[in-house]
């Protein structure tokens, strides 16, 4: 056994001297110390020796195993050092450069504006509702008093799945669902993505963001709506911002109005600018008093209750706040663009 141990050590020493890389050393470790390695086999055979030889042979075998383990580990460390030294000598690495910092994510500008607006509305006692993106034709059109010949119902303007399901064209269907499931007073805002079959250009995308509001109670008037609109505009664009209401038409409100604000670029200057087309005003969203037919179809008596609704274009508001030229940038996931916010 002593002779066999000595012979094994000499073989390991020769293999260590011949090994030139980590792969060779790993193969040597397996052949010597592995499950079926030479030293492992020797240790297993100790039980076959006479009792008087077993102790001395076992001690020698354990010493050989410890020596081989340390020798192979040391040889691997030496090769690693040589490889690192060789890489530093041949590769162009400036060790004085700072380390690479991990990039930290930030809120998308759309989400930032959503958060700002949600904080405002919750402070005013509004509930925030979310609804399905795939809607029924009834909730998207019929329950909102939209006539069958309305242009928005056309397949050229709306994404239909079939005759009864579509991608919602606005978040107004959740206004209907709120009126169907709640009793007045109702104060809700509905943020979310909406979809229309618009060609992608400098000012249009087939998907965009909205936030709509609905208030239903006894004695609600157009004056209440105007006061709410002024509060929203001043909160978002500053205390000097003003609003202008122009008569308009929406199937689900009567009377209806378009909301203009003083231009956020030239501040309503008499000479105007390119953004407001020299008018001093920029159109921002629509609003109106909830149509009696909409109240009636949702189970609310229009003789007892009244209300107002408004729809905010979040993409347009974000563009106004940050001076973003086209809404396409919100969907391109360009990190250079998003990293500015």
C-alpha positions in Angstrom: 0.0 0.0 0.0 2.9 2.4 0.8 4.4 1.8 -2.5 1.1 2.3 -4.3 0.6 5.7 -2.5 4.1 6.8 -3.4 3.5 5.9 -7.0 0.2 7.7 -7.1 1.8 10.9 -5.6 4.5 10.8 -8.3 1.9 10.5 -11.0 -0.1 13.4 -9.7 3.0 15.6 -9.4 3.9 14.8 -13.0 0.4 15.6 -14.2 0.5 18.9 -12.3 3.7 19.9 -14.0 2.3 19.0 -17.4 -1.1 20.8 -16.9 -1.3 24.1 -18.8 -4.9 25.2 -18.4 -7.8 24.9 -16.0 -9.5 22.1 -18.1 -6.5 19.9 -17.6 -6.4 20.5 -13.9 -10.1 19.8 -13.5 -9.7 16.5 -15.4 -6.9 15.6 -13.1 -9.0 16.4 -10.0 -11.8 14.1 -11.2 -9.4 11.3 -12.1 -7.7 11.5 -8.6 -10.3 12.8 -6.2 -13.6 12.0 -8.0 -16.1 9.4 -7.1 -14.0 6.8 -8.9 -10.7 8.5 -8.6 -7.4 6.8 -7.7 -7.2 8.2 -4.2 -10.9 7.5 -3.5 -10.4 3.9 -4.7 -7.4 3.5 -2.4 -9.3 4.8 0.6 -12.1 2.3 -0.1 -9.6 -0.6 -0.3 -8.2 0.1 3.2 -10.7 -2.3 4.7 -9.0 -5.2 2.9 -5.7 -4.6 4.7 -4.6 -6.5 7.9 -5.5 -4.6 11.0 -1.9 -3.8 11.9 -1.3 -2.1 8.5 -4.7 -0.4 8.2 -4.0 2.6 10.6 -0.7 3.6 9.1 -2.0 3.2 5.5 -5.1 5.2 6.3 -3.1 8.1 7.7 -0.9 8.1 4.6 -3.8 7.9 2.2 -5.6 10.8 4.0 -2.3 12.9 3.8 -2.1 12.1 0.1 -5.7 13.2 -0.5 -5.1 16.5 1.4 -1.9 17.1 -0.5 -3.5 16.5 -3.9 -6.5 18.7 -3.0 -4.2 21.6 -2.0 -1.8 21.1 -4.9 -4.6 21.2 -7.5 -6.3 24.2 -5.9 -3.0 26.1 -5.8 -2.2 25.2 -9.4 -5.7 26.5 -10.5 -5.1 29.8 -8.7 -1.7 30.2 -10.3 -3.2 29.6 -13.8 -5.9 32.2 -13.1 -3.4 34.8 -12.1 -1.4 34.1 -15.2 -4.4 34.4 -17.4 -5.5 37.7 -15.8 -1.9 39.1 -16.1 -1.9 38.1 -19.8 -5.3 39.7 -20.4 -4.2 43.0 -18.8 -1.1 43.0 -20.8 -2.8 42.4 -24.2 -6.3 43.9 -23.8 -6.9 47.7 -24.0 -8.6 48.3 -20.7 -8.4 51.7 -18.9 -8.6 50.6 -15.3 -9.1 54.3 -14.2 -12.5 54.5 -15.8 -15.5 54.6 -13.4 -17.6 51.5 -13.0 -20.8 50.9 -14.9 -23.8 52.2 -13.1 -27.0 50.2 -13.1 -29.8 52.1 -14.9 -32.7 52.9 -12.6 -36.2 52.9 -14.1 -38.4 56.0 -14.0 -42.1 56.7 -14.4 -43.3 57.2 -18.0 -44.4 60.8 -18.5 -48.0 59.6 -19.1 -48.0 57.8 -15.7 -46.6 61.0 -14.1 -49.5 63.0 -15.4 -52.0 60.3 -14.5 -50.7 60.3 -10.9 -50.9 64.1 -10.7 -54.5 64.2 -11.9 -55.6 61.2 -9.7 -54.2 63.0 -6.7 -56.3 66.1 -7.6 -59.5 64.1 -8.1 -59.2 61.9 -5.0 -58.6 65.1 -2.9 -62.0 66.3 -4.3 -63.8 63.2 -3.2 -63.8 61.3 -6.6 -63.5 57.6 -6.8 -61.1 56.1 -9.5 -62.6 53.4 -11.6 -61.0 51.1 -14.2 -62.8 49.1 -16.8 -62.4 46.5 -19.6 -60.6 47.5 -22.8 -62.8 45.1 -24.7 -66.3 46.6 -24.4 -69.8 45.9 -25.6 -71.4 47.9 -28.3 -74.2 48.7 -25.9 -72.0 50.3 -23.2 -69.7 52.0 -25.7 -72.4 53.4 -28.0 -76.1 52.6 -27.3 -76.2 53.4 -23.6 -74.4 56.7 -24.4 -77.2 57.9 -26.7 -75.1 57.4 -29.8 -77.2 57.1 -32.9 -76.7 54.2 -35.3 -75.5 56.5 -38.1 -72.9 58.2 -35.9 -69.5 58.2 -37.7 -67.7 56.7 -34.7 -69.7 53.5 -35.2 -68.3 52.9 -38.6 -65.8 50.1 -39.0 -63.4 52.5 -40.6 -63.2 54.4 -37.2 -63.5 51.6 -34.6 -61.8 48.2 -33.9 -64.6 45.6 -33.9 -64.2 42.0 -32.8 -67.8 41.1 -33.9 -71.2 42.8 -34.0 -71.4 43.1 -30.2 -67.7 43.5 -29.0 -65.1 46.2 -29.8 -62.0 47.9 -28.4 -63.4 50.9 -26.4 -63.2 54.2 -28.2 -63.3 56.2 -25.0 -63.5 55.4 -21.2 -67.2 56.6 -21.2 -68.5 53.0 -21.0 -67.4 53.0 -17.3 -69.5 56.0 -16.7 -72.5 54.0 -17.8 -71.4 51.0 -15.6 -71.0 53.4 -12.7 -74.5 54.7 -13.1 -75.9 51.2 -13.5 -74.2 49.9 -10.3 -74.4 53.0 -8.0 -77.0 55.3 -6.7 -76.4 59.1 -6.8 -74.4 61.0 -5.6 -71.8 59.7 -8.0 -68.3 61.2 -8.4 -65.9 59.1 -10.5 -63.0 59.5 -12.8 -61.9 56.8 -15.2 -58.3 56.7 -16.5 -57.2 54.3 -19.2 -56.2 53.5 -22.8 -58.6 53.9 -25.6 -58.5 52.8 -29.3 -59.5 54.3 -32.7 -58.6 53.4 -36.2 -56.4 56.5 -36.8 -53.4 56.5 -39.1 -50.2 57.1 -37.3 -48.9 60.6 -38.0 -47.4 63.5 -36.1 -50.6 64.1 -34.0 -52.5 60.7 -34.1 -52.0 57.2 -32.9 -54.4 54.2 -32.9 -54.1 54.0 -29.1 -54.1 56.9 -26.7 -54.8 57.8 -23.1 -57.9 59.4 -21.6 -59.3 60.4 -18.2 -63.0 61.0 -18.0 -65.0 62.4 -15.1 -68.6 62.0 -14.1 -70.7 63.8 -11.4 -74.3 62.9 -10.8 -76.4 64.5 -7.9 -79.3 66.7 -7.2 -79.0 70.3 -8.4 -75.9 69.9 -10.5 -75.6 72.8 -13.0 -73.4 73.9 -15.9 -71.9 76.4 -13.5 -70.6 73.5 -11.4 -69.0 72.0 -14.5 -67.3 75.3 -15.4 -65.9 75.7 -11.8 -64.5 72.1 -11.9 -62.9 72.8 -15.3 -61.2 76.0 -14.1 -59.9 74.1 -11.0 -58.5 71.3 -13.2 -56.8 73.7 -15.6 -55.2 75.9 -12.9 -54.0 72.8 -11.0 -52.3 71.4 -14.1 -51.1 74.5 -16.0 -50.8 77.0 -13.2 -52.9 79.7 -11.6 -52.7 82.1 -14.5 -54.4 79.7 -17.0 -57.9 80.5 -18.2 -60.5 78.5 -20.0 -62.9 79.3 -22.9 -66.0 77.2 -23.6 -67.3 76.8 -27.2 -70.7 75.2 -28.0 -70.3 71.8 -29.5 -72.2 68.5 -29.9 -71.7 65.1 -28.3 -74.5 62.5 -28.3 -74.2 61.8 -24.5 -74.2 65.4 -23.2 -76.6 68.3 -23.7 -75.6 71.1 -23.7 -72.0 70.2 -24.8 -68.9 72.3 -25.1 -65.3 72.2 -26.3 -62.8 73.4 -23.7 -60.0 75.7 -24.8 -57.2 76.9 -22.5 -54.8 79.9 -22.8 -51.9 78.7 -24.9 -49.3 77.0 -22.8 -46.5 78.3 -25.1 -47.3 82.0 -25.6 -49.5 82.3 -22.5 -52.4 83.7 -24.6 -50.4 86.5 -26.1 -52.4 88.7 -28.5 -49.9 87.9 -31.2 -50.2 84.1 -30.5 -47.7 81.5 -31.7 -47.5 78.4 -34.0 -49.0 76.1 -31.4 -52.2 78.1 -31.0 -52.2 79.2 -34.6 -51.9 82.9 -33.4 -55.3 82.6 -31.6 -54.0 82.5 -28.0 -56.1 79.4 -27.3 -55.6 75.7 -27.5 -58.4 73.1 -27.7 -57.9 70.5 -24.9 -61.0 68.4 -24.3 -64.8 68.1 -24.4 -67.5 68.4 -21.7 -71.2 68.8 -21.1 -74.2 68.1 -19.0 -75.2 64.4 -19.0 -78.0 63.8 -21.5 -81.3 62.9 -19.9 -81.5 59.8 -22.2 -78.2 58.6 -20.8 -79.5 59.0 -17.2 -82.8 57.3 -18.1 -81.1 54.3 -19.8 -78.9 53.8 -16.7 -81.9 53.8 -14.4 -81.5 57.3 -13.0 -84.5 59.7 -13.1 -83.5 62.9 -15.0 -86.3 64.8 -13.3 -84.6 64.3 -9.9 -80.9 64.1 -10.8 -78.6 65.9 -13.2 -74.9 65.7 -13.8 -71.9 66.7 -15.9 -69.1 64.7 -17.7 -65.8 65.7 -19.1 -63.0 63.9 -21.0 -59.4 64.8 -20.8 -56.8 63.8 -23.4 -53.9 62.7 -21.2 -51.5 62.5 -24.2 -52.3 66.1 -25.2 -51.9 67.3 -21.6 -48.5 65.6 -21.3 -47.3 67.0 -24.6 -48.3 70.5 -23.4 -46.6 70.1 -20.0 -43.3 68.7 -21.4 -43.2 70.3 -24.9 -43.4 66.9 -26.7 -43.9 67.3 -30.4 -45.6 64.1 -31.3 -47.5 61.4 -29.3 -45.7 58.6 -31.2 -42.8 59.1 -28.7 -45.0 57.7 -25.9 -45.1 54.3 -27.6 -41.6 53.9 -29.0 -39.9 53.0 -25.7 -36.8 55.0 -26.6 -34.7 55.1 -23.5 -33.0 58.3 -24.5 -36.4 60.0 -24.7 -37.9 58.4 -21.5 -34.8 59.1 -19.5 -35.4 62.8 -19.7 -38.4 62.6 -17.3 
